[in-house]
Amino acid sequence: MERKIRIALYARKSKFTGKGESVQNQVNICKKYIAEHFQDEEWEITVYTDEGASGKNMERPEMKKMLQDIEADKIDLLICYRLDRVSRNVRDFSNLIEQLTEQKKEFISVKEAFDTRNPMGRAMMMISSVFSQLERETIAERISDNMYALAKTGRWLGGSTPLGFKSRQVAKGDPADKKRCHFILVQIPEEIEMVKLIYAKYRELGSLTKLEEYLMNFNYHTRNGKYYGRYVLRSILTNPVYCPADSHAWNFLIENGYGVYAEKKLFDGKHGLIAYNKNNGQKKQRQNPVEEWIVSVGEHPGIIDSKEWITVQNKIKANKKLSYRSPKKSNAILSGIVRCACCDSFMRPKSSRKAKDGTLHYFYVCEQKEKSKGKLCQVKNIPGHLLDALAAEEIFNKAKETVTEHFFMEAEIKRIEQSVKMHPENLLLEKQIESTGKQIETLLSALTKSTNEITTDNILKKINQLNEELQKIKEQQKLTEVNTPVETDDVLAKTLAEKILSMDKELSDILPAAKKKELLSKIIKEVSWNGKTAVIHLWAET
């Protein structure tokens, strides 16, 4: 009897709406197609449906399940209502077809009448897939163009508002007409005062680090209740949203290559600037080049004098080369892992002095303690070279325990293999001992239940007989073990010690600090220091 054709029926719909073909309609159409085109064959259907899932990638629950079933050879044929129901991405679709081809599976798209069982169907399917992605990319580009166009009008397009502002919906004409509504920025008085303080203090102190320390010492917090960090402060100080759109601002922006999308006549000083596309969205707290910014004139007033704002920009640019960078040649293998148990800040390495042997001594210092000059945290510094050595030793000891167990197990297996190789009859003897022991157990069980005197005597005789046989087998086994030259405990211990010492040397002498740091970060989740005790938390504990 021929095996049934195992058919996977896949359906997808992007949103839970009444528009377009529903998932159930797609399933019904595909089932009708199967009934009409596979009349002379036996088949069975497995249905996979993803509703509310995008087709831009393959990250869909039922799609993943179907791909696993294809990989496990549970499917012969994949059928869908339309090509883009499977994927709108050419690369993903091409990979799927390649997977199906490698495993000699077929694919059918009902709507386009594509069938990979013939060459023309396969070629047309790939062409159609290209056009599906082209359509999707065109739509995405159109949306992006519209967003850029709106940004150039000075409207607020959503997202987190800058410090000092909130968004408010306004309407031109009928308020009920959503198409004529948009959002603008309006001031939050108490936050505006904070912005003015940040600008004034930066001009006075001339350093982001000093500004950060000042705000921390006077207990100023962000909207989220955290202390202001350097990157947050830099973002506030470089944001054009606080600068009035006047002639000074225009000249500065044009001379420094900012992406300005407003006519010069709009820079009349009545409104503030608004900027989009400042951050790249890939690296946290990283800004795009100013040439890629979209700077226009907003509907809100400026709050920092344009000359003051320009002075701050020039100062930040001049200080850029002096900004803090983590020491690249640091041997601190626990940097980024050690935290202060008192304030939960990271503790970063800080060089101290060189010892007589030339090694660099350094300490892990609480960031909050250092920035606040000891006002917000007084935890003691911890000698970095000692903490790193202790952490590495602790991890290495755990590794040695595991390796030691492995080597002893390996040696025992080697001993048994060696014995069996010289005396193959040992395996037979082991089996005989096991079998005899089971027979004795069975007879003992029967003996406890027996009420007949004759039966009891017979059982006892059989048990004695088996006991004698068992002793003879064990004596024979001892003789073979005595005659088997195996490694002594001293030899095994020496071999084990040599292997562990060689591993110790590899970790201590060969591995550079960067590699040790990488290995430890995969084992240690965090080291907590309270001024007296360091507690190591491993990833395996979570």
Secondary structure, DSSP 8 states (H G I E B T S, - for coil): ----EEEEEEEEESSSSSSS--HHHHHHHHHHHHHHH-TTS-EEEEEEEEES--SSSS--HHHHHHHHHHHTT--SEEEESSHHHH-S-HHHHHHHHHHHHHTT-EEEETTTTEETTSHHHHHHHHHHHHHHHHHHHHHHHHHHHHHHHHHTTT-B-SSS--TTEEEEEEESS-TT-GGGEEEEEEE-HHHHHHHHHHHHHHHHH--HHHHHHHHHHTT-B-TTS-B--HHHHHHHHT-GGGSB-SHHHHHHHHHTT--B-S-GGG-SSSSBEEEE--B-SSSTT-B--GGG-EEEE-SS---S-HHHHHHHHHHHHHHGGGS----TT---TTTTTEEETTT--BEEEEEEEE-TTS-EEEEEEEHHHHHTTTSS-----EEHHHHHHHHHHHHHHHHHHHHHHHHHHHHHHHHHHHHHHH-THHHHHHHHHHHHHHHHHHHHHHHHH---HHHHHHHHHHHHHHHHHHHHHHHHHHHHHHT-----HHHHHHHHHHHHHHHHHIIIIIS-HHHHHHHHHHHEEEEEE-SS-EEEEEGGG-
